[in-house]
Structures are given as structure tokens and as C-alpha cells.
Amino acid sequence: MRKIYKLVFYSYAGPLVMTFFISLFILLMQFLWKYIDDLVGKGLEWYIIAELLFYASSTFVPLALPLAILLSSLMTFGNLGEHYELVAMKSSGISLRKIMMPLIVLSVVISVVAFYFSNNILPVANLKFKSLLFDVREQKLALDIKEGIFYDGLDGYTIRVGKKDKDGKTIRDVMIYDHSQKKGNINLTVAEWGTMVLTPDGRNLIFTLYNGENYSEKTDDKQYRNNRPFQRTRFAGEVRKFSLIDFKLSRTNEDLFKNNYQMLNITQLKESEDSLVYQFNERKEDIKNTLFNSFFYMKQLDSLSMASAVAIIDESAYLAAGFSSGARLDIIDHAMMKTRRARENLAVYKSDLINREKLIYKHQVEWHRKFTLSFACLVLFFVGAPLGAIIRKGGLGLPVVVSVLLFVMFHVISMTGEKSVKSGALDANIGMWIAPAVLLPLGVFLTYKATTDSPLLDSEAWTKLLTRFSWKKKKAHENTDSLQ
């Protein structure tokens, strides 16, 4: 048995590792395709991109691991069945349950590790990934001054270079608009030619200009708008220095992101959820008190009996009847104004409560996700392993097709349940467990069929069944015709 267990284990370990990294690579390519515009052209160092991809791949593990387990288990038992190794083991008196035993133990271990990863490592990976992605997306495009185009990437300046020489440093027909005073185009520098170089530390850009002029509108005079004073200065040489600090990647403090629900473990999620529920209930009570205190009659109706309330309303109506028509119109306008204000306040209050409630739902979803990942790994193994034993096809052909279809079904059901929970349509205890609950009976059914050697997907068995069904149908028609 030890040799058989070793054979099965090594037959499963190779495809598991291979499919896991293939799935991770595909998801990473999808990430690059989505954020390629935020990464290209910003002069990012290679280690920054490598760090971002590493953290991104860590966040894709909850998707890649279940798919890898499903595909590798189906491939393993498909290969064993295709090469008649399962038949040889069964003929020796070894049941499929015993053959699956080492992989069942391995799947349980993977599920425990997956829970540890989801609870302890994934929140940290999400924090690093989200903060770094935010900094990269906020990063300015790299300095790229092209010929004949006004470049405004430098804060407070717009630069136009008519032509660049082949050495990449010498520039000609230069125009520099200085907007640092935020008063429009009041300062302009033009030069016939010059040089453009970076300082050794890359922090500054130095323009050395020759044979040029500075044009400046003087705005410090009180009669500026009437007199429009203007100053022009010629120069043989001038040096202009531009800071490039904004082009360096600046890292945001990660403490600003750490309270997000995706960066918390189960203990922190539960504490945060309890705090949010308490604040939500407190906010509802504050809104109720605000509305009741804003209107006299609502306050009276809430505290008095119905008879007393009717008496108050009748008395007020009687008193209002004594006012002149103009005063009554003022009273009505004032009441309508208060009603409109109350309606606007109610819309704001409603939006605030909905947003608070959605945040609570997101915490509940994230809390359950820590457990559904581990359970999904176990369930998908019991779907893939017996299905591979039934199909008896290995390799990357039919198993890949079947695995992708099953995983897409699982993922669609899972996303539907998650969105239903976030919208408040379903309770988190139901919505987050719909997908595993749907696949669990399928796994039990396939395991039972595989252990009893049922010809579930045998083409000959289905052909015989269809032939028998058509023969019975034909016989029934003949009996009907004979009776007629």
C-alpha cells in the first residue's frame, strides 16, 4: 500500500503545482491587461513592478488554488484510469476510497493551510498590494519632452522644444511659460538654443539657454489693468532649474489602508462589524430623535394620546383660521419649506444608512470568505477525483474543458451569492455558502458512482440505454397500432 500511496501522491503533486502556477500566471496576465495603462510610461524601477506583481499574485491565490485542485485531481485519476492503473489496483482488492486516502489527507492539509493563508497572510498581501497599486496609479508619467509639442508635466511650467539634436541634449527654438504664480501666461522665456541635462542624482532638470529673451507682465502695480506694464530682458546665457521630485514614486503611509475590511483577519473583522452595527443603530436613533424634535406635531403625537393629539390639531387649526390671508400664506410657505427640508434630510439620512449597512455586509462577506476558500478546496477535490476516475481521460484535453466548466459554474454561483449578500438580498450565512452547498451533493454523488464502478459517462452504456428506450417506444407504438 505504501508504494501505491507514493505513486498516487507523486502523480497528483506534479499536476497540482503545474496547474496552480498556470492559473496564477493567467490571472496575473489579466491583471496586467487591466492596469497596463497605469504601469507603462512612468519610469518605474523593475523591482517596483516585481513587488507589485508578487503582491498581486498573492491576492489571486483564493481563485487559483481551487481551480488547481479541481484540475489536478481530475487529471491524476483520469491518467490512472486511462492507463488501466486503477483497474489493476481494484483487481488487487484495493477500493477507490483507499486509493484516494492519501490525497484526501493532503486535501485536508491544503484546506487548513488555505485557511491560515486567507486569515493571516492574505490581509497583509492585500494591504501591500492596494497601497502600492494606489501609489503607482498616482505616479506621474516619466519626463518626455517631444519636438514641437507643449509639455505641461512639470508643475507650474509649460515647455516647448522646437527641435532636438541627435545627441539628445542640445535643443533649439525653446519656449518656457512660467505659471508658478498662477496668474496666467505673464512670464515667457524664449531662446534660440540650449542644453537639457539631468543632475547626477536625477532630482533636477537643468536647462542652459543661450541667445534668448524674457517677457514679463508686471502685475504688482495698482493700475495694472489700465496701464498693462510690460518688461523684456535679453540674455546671452541663462540657467533654469526644474525639480523632478514629483516624478519619483512616493509611498503612502499604509496605516491609511489597514482599516479596510480586506486587510483584516477574522477577529478584527468581527470586532469591526460589531462596532459598525453599534454605530448603525446609534445613527438610526439619532435620526429618529432629530426628525421628532424638528416637528411640533410629530413630537406631540408621539407623546400624547390620540384624543389629546386631535384636540391640539383642532385648536391649532382654529387659531390659524383667525389669521389674515397673507399671514396664512406665510404660514403655509413656512410649513412647505420645512417639509422640503425634511424630505432632503430624509434622502441624505437614507443614503447614509444604506452605505453603513453595505459596509456591514462587506465585513460579513469577508469574514465568511476566510472559511469558504478552505471548504471549496475540499469540495472541488471530491468533485474532480471521482469524475476523473469515471471519465478515464488524462492530459490537458477533456479534463481541462470539464474543469473549466465546473469552476466557471462554481465561480458564477459564488459571485451571485456574494453580490446578493452585499446588496442585502440574502443573509451572509446563506449567500456565501451557496456555491459549496451546490457542489457538495455533486461531489458525494460522483464519489458514490466512482466507488461503485457505475458507468456514468460510459458511451457504450448510454448507447445501450438509448437503444433500449427507443426499442420500448417502438414496441409501445406497435401495441397501440394493433389495438386500433
C-alpha positions as CSV (number, residue, x, y, z in Angstrom):
1,M,0.0,0.0,0.0
2,R,2.9,2.4,0.7
3,K,4.1,2.1,-2.9
4,I,0.6,2.7,-4.2
5,Y,0.2,5.7,-2.0
6,K,3.5,7.1,-3.1
7,L,2.5,6.5,-6.8
8,V,-0.8,8.3,-6.3
9,F,0.8,11.1,-4.3
10,Y,3.5,11.9,-6.9
11,S,1.0,11.5,-9.7
12,Y,-1.1,14.2,-8.0
13,A,1.6,16.6,-6.7
14,G,3.1,17.4,-10.2
15,P,-0.1,18.4,-11.9
16,L,-1.2,20.3,-8.7
17,V,1.9,22.5,-8.7
18,M,1.8,22.9,-12.5
19,T,-1.9,23.9,-12.7
20,F,-1.6,26.2,-9.7
21,F,1.2,28.3,-11.3
22,I,-0.5,28.2,-14.7
23,S,-3.7,29.5,-13.2
24,L,-1.8,32.1,-11.2
25,F,0.0,33.2,-14.4
26,I,-3.3,33.6,-16.3
27,L,-4.8,35.7,-13.5
28,L,-1.6,37.8,-13.4
29,M,-1.8,38.4,-17.1
30,Q,-5.4,39.5,-16.7
31,F,-4.2,42.0,-14.0
32,L,-1.5,43.3,-16.3
33,W,-4.0,43.7,-19.1
34,K,-6.3,45.7,-16.8
35,Y,-3.7,48.0,-15.4
36,I,-1.3,48.2,-18.2
37,D,-2.1,51.9,-18.8
38,D,-1.2,52.7,-15.2
39,L,2.2,51.0,-15.4
40,V,3.6,52.0,-18.8
41,G,5.5,55.2,-19.4
42,K,6.1,56.1,-15.7
43,G,9.7,55.2,-15.5
44,L,9.1,52.7,-12.7
45,E,12.1,50.6,-11.4
46,W,12.0,46.9,-12.2
47,Y,11.9,46.0,-8.5
48,I,8.8,48.1,-8.0
49,I,6.9,46.3,-10.8
50,A,8.2,42.9,-9.5
51,E,7.0,43.8,-6.0
52,L,3.6,44.8,-7.3
53,L,3.3,41.6,-9.3
54,F,4.3,39.5,-6.3
55,Y,1.7,41.0,-4.1
56,A,-0.9,40.8,-6.9
57,S,-0.2,37.1,-7.4
58,S,-0.7,36.6,-3.6
59,T,-4.2,38.0,-3.8
60,F,-5.1,35.7,-6.7
61,V,-4.4,32.5,-4.6
62,P,-8.0,32.2,-3.5
63,L,-9.0,31.9,-7.2
64,A,-6.1,29.8,-8.4
65,L,-5.9,27.2,-5.7
66,P,-9.5,25.7,-6.0
67,L,-9.1,25.6,-9.8
68,A,-5.7,23.9,-9.5
69,I,-7.1,21.3,-7.1
70,L,-10.1,20.5,-9.3
71,L,-8.0,20.3,-12.5
72,S,-5.1,18.3,-11.0
73,S,-7.4,15.8,-9.2
74,L,-9.3,15.2,-12.5
75,M,-6.1,14.8,-14.5
76,T,-4.5,12.5,-11.9
77,F,-7.4,10.0,-11.7
78,G,-8.0,10.4,-15.4
79,N,-4.5,9.4,-16.2
80,L,-4.7,6.4,-13.8
81,G,-7.9,5.3,-15.4
82,E,-6.7,5.8,-18.9
83,H,-3.6,3.7,-18.3
84,Y,-5.6,1.0,-16.5
85,E,-3.7,1.5,-13.3
86,L,-7.0,2.0,-11.4
87,V,-8.3,-1.3,-12.9
88,A,-5.1,-3.1,-11.7
89,M,-5.4,-1.7,-8.2
90,K,-9.1,-2.6,-8.0
91,S,-8.4,-6.1,-9.3
92,S,-5.9,-6.5,-6.4
93,G,-8.8,-5.8,-3.9
94,I,-8.0,-2.1,-3.3
95,S,-11.0,0.1,-3.3
96,L,-11.1,3.6,-4.8
97,R,-11.6,5.0,-1.3
98,K,-8.3,3.5,-0.2
99,I,-6.6,4.8,-3.4
100,M,-7.9,8.3,-2.7
101,M,-7.0,8.2,1.0
102,P,-3.5,9.9,0.8
103,L,-4.9,12.7,-1.5
104,I,-7.9,13.2,0.9
105,V,-5.4,13.7,3.7
106,L,-3.4,16.1,1.5
107,S,-6.5,18.0,0.6
108,V,-7.4,18.4,4.3
109,V,-3.9,19.7,4.9
110,I,-4.2,22.1,1.9
111,S,-7.6,23.3,3.3
112,V,-6.0,24.1,6.7
113,V,-3.1,25.9,5.0
114,A,-5.5,27.8,2.8
115,F,-7.5,29.0,5.9
116,Y,-4.2,30.1,7.6
117,F,-3.2,31.9,4.4
118,S,-6.6,33.5,4.0
119,N,-6.7,34.7,7.6
120,N,-3.1,35.7,8.3
121,I,-1.2,36.2,5.0
122,L,-3.9,37.5,2.6
123,P,-4.8,40.6,4.6
124,V,-1.1,41.7,4.7
125,A,-0.8,40.9,0.9
126,N,-3.9,43.0,0.2
127,L,-2.6,45.9,2.3
128,K,0.8,45.9,0.5
129,F,-0.9,45.4,-2.9
130,K,-3.6,48.0,-2.6
131,S,-1.3,50.7,-1.2
132,L,1.4,50.1,-3.8
133,L,-1.1,50.0,-6.6
134,F,-2.5,53.3,-5.4
135,D,0.9,54.9,-5.4
136,V,1.7,53.6,-8.9
137,R,-1.6,54.8,-10.3
138,E,-1.0,58.2,-8.8
139,Q,2.6,58.4,-10.1
140,K,3.2,60.9,-12.9
141,L,4.3,59.8,-16.4
142,A,8.0,59.9,-16.9
143,L,9.6,63.1,-18.3
144,D,9.2,63.0,-22.1
145,I,9.6,66.4,-23.9
146,K,8.9,65.8,-27.6
147,E,9.7,68.1,-30.5
148,G,7.1,70.8,-31.4
149,I,4.7,69.8,-28.6
150,F,3.9,71.8,-25.5
151,Y,4.8,69.7,-22.5
152,D,3.0,70.5,-19.2
153,G,4.1,67.6,-17.0
154,L,6.2,69.9,-14.8
155,D,4.1,71.7,-12.2
156,G,3.8,75.4,-12.9
157,Y,5.6,75.3,-16.3
158,T,4.8,74.6,-19.9
159,I,7.8,73.9,-22.2
160,R,8.0,73.7,-26.0
161,V,11.2,72.5,-27.8
162,G,11.2,73.1,-31.5
163,K,14.0,70.6,-32.3
164,K,16.3,68.2,-30.6
165,D,19.8,67.3,-31.9
166,K,20.9,63.7,-32.2
167,D,23.0,63.9,-29.0
168,G,19.7,64.2,-27.0
169,K,21.0,67.2,-25.1
170,T,21.1,70.1,-27.5
171,I,17.7,71.8,-28.0
172,R,16.7,74.6,-30.3
173,D,13.8,77.1,-30.6
174,V,12.9,76.9,-26.9
175,M,9.8,78.4,-25.2
176,I,9.1,78.2,-21.4
177,Y,5.9,79.5,-19.9
178,D,6.1,80.1,-16.2
179,H,2.7,79.6,-14.4
180,S,4.1,79.2,-10.9
181,Q,2.4,82.5,-9.8
182,K,-0.9,81.1,-11.1
183,K,-1.8,84.3,-12.9
184,G,-1.8,83.0,-16.5
185,N,0.7,83.5,-19.2
186,I,2.5,86.5,-17.8
187,N,6.1,85.1,-17.9
188,L,7.6,83.7,-21.0
189,T,11.2,82.8,-21.8
190,V,12.4,82.1,-25.4
191,A,15.8,81.1,-26.6
192,E,17.5,80.2,-29.9
193,W,19.2,77.1,-28.4
194,G,20.4,75.4,-25.3
195,T,21.1,72.2,-23.5
196,M,18.9,69.9,-21.4
197,V,20.5,67.6,-18.9
198,L,19.6,65.8,-15.7
199,T,21.6,66.2,-12.5
200,P,23.6,63.0,-11.4
201,D,21.0,62.2,-8.7
202,G,18.1,62.6,-11.1
203,R,16.3,65.1,-8.9
204,N,16.6,68.1,-11.1
205,L,16.4,69.0,-14.8
206,I,18.8,71.8,-15.9
207,F,18.1,74.0,-18.9
208,T,21.1,76.1,-20.1
209,L,19.7,78.6,-22.6
210,Y,21.5,80.9,-25.0
211,N,20.6,84.0,-27.0
212,G,17.1,84.5,-25.6
213,E,14.7,86.9,-24.1
214,N,12.4,87.0,-21.0
215,Y,9.0,88.6,-21.4
216,S,7.1,89.5,-18.2
217,E,3.9,91.4,-17.5
218,K,4.1,93.4,-14.3
219,T,1.1,92.7,-12.1
220,D,2.2,94.3,-8.9
221,D,1.2,97.8,-9.9
222,K,-2.3,99.0,-8.8
223,Q,-3.0,100.4,-12.2
224,Y,-2.0,97.1,-13.9
225,R,-5.3,96.6,-15.7
226,N,-5.2,100.0,-17.2
227,N,-1.6,100.6,-18.0
228,R,-0.5,97.0,-18.7
229,P,3.2,97.4,-17.9
230,F,5.5,95.1,-19.8
231,Q,9.2,94.1,-19.4
232,R,11.5,92.5,-21.8
233,T,15.0,91.3,-21.0
234,R,17.6,89.9,-23.4
235,F,20.3,87.5,-22.2
236,A,23.3,85.8,-23.7
237,G,23.0,82.8,-21.3
238,E,20.6,81.7,-18.6
239,V,20.2,78.6,-16.4
240,R,16.8,77.3,-15.5
241,K,16.4,74.6,-12.9
242,F,13.3,72.3,-12.6
243,S,12.6,69.9,-9.7
244,L,11.7,66.3,-10.6
245,I,10.8,65.2,-7.1
246,D,7.2,64.7,-8.2
247,F,8.4,62.1,-10.8
248,K,9.8,59.8,-8.1
249,L,7.5,57.2,-6.6
250,S,6.3,58.3,-3.2
251,R,4.9,55.7,-0.9
252,T,1.7,56.4,1.0
253,N,1.5,55.5,4.7
254,E,0.0,52.0,4.9
255,D,-1.9,52.9,8.1
256,L,-4.3,54.8,5.9
257,F,-5.4,51.5,4.3
258,K,-5.1,49.0,7.2
259,N,-8.7,49.5,8.5
260,N,-10.2,48.4,5.2
261,Y,-12.2,45.1,5.5
262,Q,-10.0,43.3,3.0
263,M,-7.0,43.9,5.3
264,L,-8.4,42.3,8.5
265,N,-8.4,38.8,9.9
266,I,-11.5,37.1,11.3
267,T,-11.0,38.5,14.8
268,Q,-10.6,42.0,13.6
269,L,-13.5,41.6,11.2
270,K,-15.8,40.5,14.0
271,E,-14.7,43.5,16.2
272,S,-15.1,45.9,13.3
273,E,-18.5,44.5,12.4
274,D,-19.8,44.8,16.0
275,S,-18.6,48.4,16.1
276,L,-20.3,49.2,12.8
277,V,-23.6,47.6,13.9
278,Y,-23.5,49.6,17.1
279,Q,-22.8,52.9,15.2
280,F,-25.5,52.0,12.7
281,N,-28.1,51.5,15.5
282,E,-26.9,54.7,17.2
283,R,-27.2,56.6,14.0
284,K,-30.8,55.4,13.4
285,E,-31.8,56.5,16.9
286,D,-30.2,60.0,16.3
287,I,-32.1,60.4,13.0
288,K,-35.3,59.4,14.7
289,N,-34.8,61.9,17.5
290,T,-33.8,64.6,15.0
291,L,-36.9,64.2,13.0
292,F,-39.2,64.1,16.0
293,N,-37.6,67.2,17.5
294,S,-37.9,69.1,14.2
295,F,-41.7,69.0,14.1
296,F,-44.0,70.0,16.9
297,Y,-46.9,67.8,15.9
298,M,-44.8,64.7,15.4
299,K,-43.4,65.2,18.9
300,Q,-46.9,65.7,20.4
301,L,-48.4,62.8,18.5
302,D,-45.6,60.5,19.8
303,S,-46.1,61.5,23.5
304,L,-49.9,62.1,23.8
305,S,-52.9,60.0,23.4
306,M,-54.9,60.2,20.2
307,A,-57.7,62.2,21.7
308,S,-55.3,64.8,23.1
309,A,-53.5,65.0,19.7
310,V,-56.7,65.6,17.8
311,A,-57.6,68.3,20.3
312,I,-54.3,70.0,19.8
313,I,-54.6,69.9,16.0
314,D,-58.2,71.2,16.1
315,E,-57.2,74.1,18.4
316,S,-54.2,75.0,16.2
317,A,-56.4,74.9,13.1
318,Y,-58.9,77.2,14.8
319,L,-56.2,79.6,15.8
320,A,-54.8,79.6,12.3
321,A,-58.2,80.4,10.9
322,G,-58.1,83.7,12.7
323,F,-55.1,85.0,10.7
324,S,-55.4,87.1,7.6
325,S,-55.0,85.6,4.2
326,G,-51.4,87.0,3.8
327,A,-50.4,85.6,7.2
328,R,-51.9,82.2,6.4
329,L,-49.9,82.2,3.1
330,D,-46.7,82.9,5.1
331,I,-47.5,80.1,7.5
332,I,-48.2,77.7,4.6
333,D,-44.9,78.7,2.8
334,H,-43.0,78.2,6.0
335,A,-44.6,74.8,6.5
336,M,-43.8,73.8,2.9
337,M,-40.2,75.0,3.3
338,K,-39.8,72.9,6.4
339,T,-41.3,69.9,4.6
340,R,-39.0,70.2,1.7
341,R,-36.0,70.5,4.0
342,A,-37.2,67.4,5.9
343,R,-37.5,65.5,2.6
344,E,-34.0,66.4,1.6
345,N,-32.7,65.5,5.0
346,L,-34.5,62.1,4.8
347,A,-32.8,61.4,1.4
348,V,-29.4,62.2,3.0
349,Y,-30.2,60.1,6.1
350,K,-31.4,57.2,3.9
351,S,-28.2,57.2,1.8
352,D,-26.1,57.3,4.9
353,L,-27.8,54.4,6.4
354,I,-27.6,52.4,3.2
355,N,-23.9,53.0,2.9
356,R,-23.4,52.0,6.5
357,E,-25.4,48.8,6.0
358,K,-23.5,47.9,2.9
359,L,-20.2,48.3,4.8
360,I,-21.5,45.9,7.4
361,Y,-22.5,43.4,4.7
362,K,-19.0,43.6,3.1
363,H,-17.4,42.8,6.5
364,Q,-19.7,39.7,6.8
365,V,-18.8,38.6,3.2
366,E,-15.1,38.9,4.0
367,W,-15.5,37.0,7.3
368,H,-17.2,34.1,5.6
369,R,-14.7,34.1,2.7
370,K,-12.0,33.0,5.1
371,F,-13.8,29.7,5.5
372,T,-15.4,29.2,2.1
373,L,-11.9,29.1,0.5
374,S,-10.9,26.1,2.6
375,F,-14.2,24.3,2.2
376,A,-14.1,24.9,-1.6
377,C,-10.7,23.3,-1.9
378,L,-12.1,20.1,-0.2
379,V,-15.3,20.0,-2.1
380,L,-13.7,20.5,-5.5
381,F,-11.3,17.7,-4.8
382,F,-14.2,15.3,-4.2
383,V,-15.7,16.5,-7.5
384,G,-12.6,16.2,-9.6
385,A,-11.1,12.9,-8.3
386,P,-14.2,10.7,-8.8
387,L,-15.0,12.5,-12.1
388,G,-11.5,11.7,-13.4
389,A,-11.9,8.1,-12.4
390,I,-15.2,8.0,-14.3
391,I,-14.1,9.8,-17.4
392,R,-10.7,7.9,-17.6
393,K,-9.1,10.6,-19.7
394,G,-5.9,12.3,-18.6
395,G,-3.7,15.0,-20.0
396,L,-4.8,18.6,-20.8
397,G,-7.6,17.9,-23.2
398,L,-11.0,16.8,-21.8
399,P,-10.1,17.3,-18.1
400,V,-9.3,21.0,-18.8
401,V,-12.6,21.5,-20.5
402,V,-14.6,19.8,-17.8
403,S,-12.6,21.6,-15.0
404,V,-13.1,25.0,-16.6
405,L,-16.9,24.4,-17.0
406,L,-17.3,23.2,-13.4
407,F,-15.1,26.1,-12.0
408,V,-17.0,28.7,-14.0
409,M,-20.2,27.3,-12.7
410,F,-18.8,27.4,-9.1
411,H,-17.4,30.9,-9.6
412,V,-20.7,32.3,-11.1
413,I,-22.7,30.9,-8.2
414,S,-20.2,32.2,-5.7
415,M,-20.2,35.7,-7.2
416,T,-24.0,35.7,-7.4
417,G,-24.3,34.8,-3.8
418,E,-21.7,37.4,-2.8
419,K,-23.4,40.2,-4.7
420,S,-26.8,39.2,-3.1
421,V,-25.3,39.4,0.3
422,K,-23.7,42.8,-0.4
423,S,-27.0,44.1,-1.7
424,G,-28.8,42.9,1.4
425,A,-31.0,40.4,-0.6
426,L,-29.5,37.3,1.2
427,D,-28.1,36.6,4.6
428,A,-24.4,36.1,4.7
429,N,-24.8,32.6,6.3
430,I,-26.7,31.6,3.2
431,G,-25.3,33.6,0.3
432,M,-21.6,32.9,0.9
433,W,-22.2,29.1,1.2
434,I,-24.5,28.6,-1.8
435,A,-21.7,27.6,-4.2
436,P,-20.1,24.9,-1.8
437,A,-23.6,23.7,-0.9
438,V,-24.5,23.2,-4.6
439,L,-21.2,21.3,-5.4
440,L,-21.2,19.2,-2.3
441,P,-24.1,16.9,-3.3
442,L,-22.4,16.6,-6.8
443,G,-19.2,15.5,-5.1
444,V,-21.0,13.0,-2.9
445,F,-22.9,11.7,-5.9
446,L,-19.8,11.4,-8.1
447,T,-17.8,9.7,-5.3
448,Y,-20.5,7.2,-4.8
449,K,-20.7,6.4,-8.6
450,A,-17.0,6.1,-8.9
451,T,-16.6,3.8,-5.9
452,T,-19.4,1.5,-7.1
453,D,-17.9,1.5,-10.7
454,S,-21.1,3.0,-12.2
455,P,-20.9,3.5,-16.0
456,L,-22.0,7.1,-15.5
457,L,-20.1,8.6,-18.5
458,D,-19.5,5.3,-20.5
459,S,-20.6,5.9,-24.1
460,E,-21.5,2.2,-24.6
461,A,-23.7,2.2,-21.5
462,W,-25.5,5.3,-22.7
463,T,-25.9,3.8,-26.2
464,K,-27.4,0.7,-24.8
465,L,-29.8,2.7,-22.6
466,L,-30.9,4.8,-25.6
467,T,-31.3,1.7,-27.8
468,R,-33.4,0.1,-25.1
469,F,-35.5,3.2,-24.7
470,S,-36.1,3.5,-28.4
471,W,-37.0,-0.2,-28.7
472,K,-39.6,0.2,-25.8
473,K,-41.0,3.3,-27.5
474,K,-41.3,1.4,-30.8
475,K,-42.9,-1.5,-29.1
476,A,-45.4,0.8,-27.5
477,H,-46.4,2.3,-30.9
478,E,-46.8,-1.2,-32.3
479,N,-49.1,-2.2,-29.5
480,T,-51.1,1.0,-29.9
481,D,-51.5,0.3,-33.7
482,S,-52.6,-3.3,-33.1
483,L,-55.3,-2.1,-30.7
484,Q,-56.6,0.3,-33.2
